[in-house]
Amino acid sequence: MNQQQNIAPMEPLLRVQALSKQFAVSVGRFGGTRPLHALDNVSFLINAGECLGLVGESGCGKSTLGRTILQLLSPTSGAVFFQGQDLSAGDKKTIRTLRRDVQVVFQDPFSSLNPRMRVRDIIAEPLTNQKLPRREIDERVQQVIQDVGLRADYLGRYPHAFSGGQRQRIGIARALVQRPKLLICDEAVSALDVSVQAQILNLLQEIRQEYELTILFISHNLSVVRHIADRVAVMYLGQVVEIGSNEQIFSDPQHPYTRSLISAVLEPTRNSKSKRIMLGGEIPSPLDPPPGCYFSTRCPIAIERCRTEQPAFNETEDQGGVRCHTPGEFKVDMKTSTSE
């Protein structure tokens, strides 16, 4: 008998299953509320050791998704499984373990650092709260400050003494000091200059290998995601509309929204007639999404079915998929990106 037949498939490190999050929003003058659909039936998984890029326009629900995974927000429905364990059903001990195993790097490095604390205390604070021995804390802090490319004498300074890129390195060091398994980067380079962005991205690649990290990289910048991600998930109005490998998403996107995003970051060549795919139509509100496909009000190939019936997310064998009634039918050459 073939021994490989007895090997069960490896459980993904993170699995998000049919996750939805609604907020009650006040409307009118008489105290009425309506549900705002921030997340709508979101499902995906991240395997140990990979980097999944999560992209989409501002307000599409990317950061809400990150906060719900961290259990900073409670889901309206659905579940988040970390190492096979349902976090929404976990007790306080489970959540404390999650806080160590899943760390986050925020967009603004200055606001995420306590200006009244020295760098050493900022990085050491999570370990101090765990009541680890002082010697072990010092060893970890010294090691991690070196791993993020900063000098040991920086530990005695305050955050205001550093540049934006250096502050982000401090934030990364604080996340790494607990030796997490999953790192959520929520727009971690969007507030930085382009040259500094490249440095931080290279740093994330290095520590990913050294610390054996799994990364969820949230960004609105497709060029950045293309540099770092193994797979890419595209969000629109609270839904994941496409997931695929880095190569597939950037060379043969199946969803019209994905194609329009990629056309905006294509690098024109001498022989090409590169032109951005401009979307018309009305941008719907998460307070009142369309009855059919959420993208139907802007889609250049929408048919009547798209306006009345919401498409299911059709999964592929390579852990990808697309939410579209007519996937791949928006025939635009991604090398030239010409549009009607």
N, C-alpha and C positions, 0 to 999 in steps of 0.2 A: 504493500500500500504506500502511496505517495505520502511522506510525512508532512508535506506542506498543506495537505488537505485538513489536517488536524489543528492548524494554526488559525486561531480566531483573529478577525481583523482588529487592529488596534483602536481602542476608544480614543476619539479626538480629545484634545486637552480641554477645549471649550466647545459647547454645542448650544446654540440659541434656537429654541423651538417655538414657532408660532407666537412670537413675543409681540404684545400690543401694549401701548401706553396712551391713556387719554387724560387730559387735564380739563377740569371744569372751568370754563371761561364765562365771566359775567357779561351779559348782553342786556341792553335796554336800561330803563330807569327804575324798573320795578323788581330788581333782584333776581331776574331769571338767569339761568346758566345754559350753556351749550357745550357739548364735548369737543375738544380739540384733539384730533387724531395725530399725535406726535409720532407714534410707531404703529404700524398696521400689519400684523401677521408676518413678522420678520423671522426668517430661519436661515441659519448658516452654521458652519463649523470651522474650527481652526485646529489643525493638527500640530502636535508638539514639534517645535523647532522651526515652524514656518512664519512668514510675515504676511498677514492679510491686510491689504490696503482698502479702506472704506472711503469712498468719494461721493460727492454730490454737491449741489448748490447750497448756499447758506439757508438754514431753516428747514432742511429736509429731514432732520431728526438724528443726525450723526452723533452729536454730543449727548443727546438724550439717551441714545442707545448705549453709549459708553457708560453713562451714569447708572443706567438700569442694570448693566452687567455687573457693575461694582456694588450693586444693592444700595446705592445712594438714593435711588428712586424705586418704588415698588411697582412691578408690572401690573397692568390691569388684567391681563390674561397671558397665558403662555408660561414658559419656564426657561431658566438658564442653568445648564449643567456644566460644572467644572470638575474635571477628572471623574465624570460619571455621577456626580452628586448634585441633586437638585438644590440650588442655593435658596430658592424661594421657600423651601420647606425646611431650611436649616435653622438650628438654634444659635444662640449667641456665640458658642464656642466655634461653630462652623464659620460664622461670619468673621470672627477674629482670625481664624486660620486663613480665610480668604484675603483679609487685609494684608497679610504677610506674603501670600503667594501671588497676589494680583496687585500690581502697583501702577500708578498713573503719572504721566508727565504732562503738565498743562501748557496752554498756549502762551500765557504771559509769565515769564520766569520771575519777574520782580514781585508781582502780586501773590505768587504762590510761596514766597519766602518771607519769613518773619523778619522785618527790618531791625528789630531790637535784639536779635540773636546773632551770635557769631556763627560763621560757617560750620565750625566743628560741632556746635550744639544743634544746628539745623539738621545736619546729616545724622547725628547720633540720636536724635530725639526718639525715633521709633524703637531703637534698641534699648534706650533708657526706660521707655514705657514698659518694655518686656522684662525689665529688671535683670538684664544680662550683666555679667561681671565687668567691672570697669576696664580691665585689661583686654578682654575680648572686644569690647566696644572700640577701644582705641586702635586695636589692630585692624578691625574692619574698616574704620573710618580712614586710617592711613592708606590702606590698600585701595579703597574705592576712589579716593581723591586722585590717586595716581592713575587709576584705570580710566578716568574721564579726562585725563590730560591736564590736570592742574597741579600746581606746586603745593607741597605740604605746608609752607608758611602762609598760604591763603587761609588756612583753617582759623586763624586768629582774627580775621577781618570780618566786616559786616557787609551785607549784600550791596549797599549803595556804592561800594568801592569797585564794583565789577561792571564789565560791559554786558550787553544782553546775551551774547553767546556764552560768556563765562557763567552768568547766572543760570542759563539753561543747563550747563554742565553740572552745576551744583544741584539743580533739581533732579537731574538724572542720577547723580551720586546718591542723593537721599533715597530715590526709588530702589537703586541697586543694593544698598547696604543691607536690606532684608533678604537679599538673594531670592528674588521672586521667580516664578515660573512663567508668568504672563505679564507683559508690559503694555499698557494702553497709552499710546501717544496721541493726545487730543489736540490737533493743530500745533504740534510741538515746535514747528519751525516757521510758522506763518508770520510771526512777529519779528523775524530776524532778517537782516540783509541777505541778499542772494549768496554772497561769498561765505557768509557765516552759516547759512542753511546747508551748504555743501559740506562744511566741516562737521556739523552736527549729524548729518545723515551718514557720513563716513564713520563717525564715532558710534552711532547706533548699529551699523553693520559690524563693527569690531566687537562691541560688547555682546552683541547677539551671539556671536560664535564663542566668545570667551566664557560667557555666563550661561550658555545653552538656553537662550531666551526664546520664547514665542512672543510675537508682537502683533497687536492690532493697531494699525497706523491710520488714524482718522485725519483726513485732509480734504480741502476743496481744490487742491492743486494737483492736477493729473501728472504734470511733469515730475513733481516730487515723488508721487506714488510709483511712477514708472521706474524710478531709480532704486527703490528699496523693496517693493513688494514682490512676493512670489505669485500670489493670486490677488485679484481685485474684485471687490463688491461695489456695485453702483446703486446709490439710493436716490429715490425721487418721491417726495411728498410722503415720507414715512414708510415707504416700501422699498425692499431690495428688488430692483428690476433686472439685474444681470450679475452673474458671478462667473469668473473664468480665470484661466491662467493669465499671467502678465502678457505673454506673447499673443494669446488669442484675443484678449480684450483690445490690445493696441493694433493688431493687424486685421482682425475679422470680427468686430463687435456685432452682436446680433440684435440689440435693441436700438431703435432710432434715437433715443435719448443719449445712450452711450456714444453713438456715432457723432452726435452733435457736440458732445463734450470733447471728444478726441480731435475733432476737426479744428478746435480752437487752440490746440497745442502742437499741431503739426508744424514741422520746420520746413519751410519752402525750399526747393532746390532750383537750380538754374533752368531745368527743363520742365518743371512742373507748373501747373496753374492753380496753386493752392488757394482755396477760398473757404472761409468758414461757413459752416452750415448754420444759417440764422433761423431761429425758431420764431414763428409768429403765434397768434392765438392768445387766449387768456390764460394767465397763470392762476390755477385754482387755489382756493383757501383750504387749509386743513380743517377749518370749521365747517366747510361745506364741500367735501370732495365730490368729483363727478360720480354718477351712478355706475359707470362702466370703468374702463381703464383710466387711471388717474392722469395719464399722459395724453389722453385723446384730444384735449382742447388745444394742444400744441403740436401734435404729431402730424407730419406731412403726408403720411400714408394711412391715416385712420380710416376705417370703414365703419359701416353702421353698427356692426357687432361690437366694435371697440367702444362705442358710445353708450351701449346698453348692458354689456356683459363684462364683468371684471375678469381678466385673464388669470389663470392659475400659473404658479411658478413651476415650469417644467424642468426637472432636474436632469442632468447628464451624468454619465458614468464617472467622469473625472471630477466630481464634487462641484460642478458648476451648474448653470442653468439660466433660464431667461423667463421673464414674465411678459409675454407678448402673444397676441393672436397670430401675428404674421412675422415671426422672427426671421431676420436676415433678408427681408424683402426690400429694404431701403438700399438699393444698389448704388453705392457711392464708392468710387475707388479711393481707398484711404491713403494711397500714395500721392494722389493729385487733389483729392477732396473737392471736386467740383460739384456744384449743386445747381438745381434749377432756379 
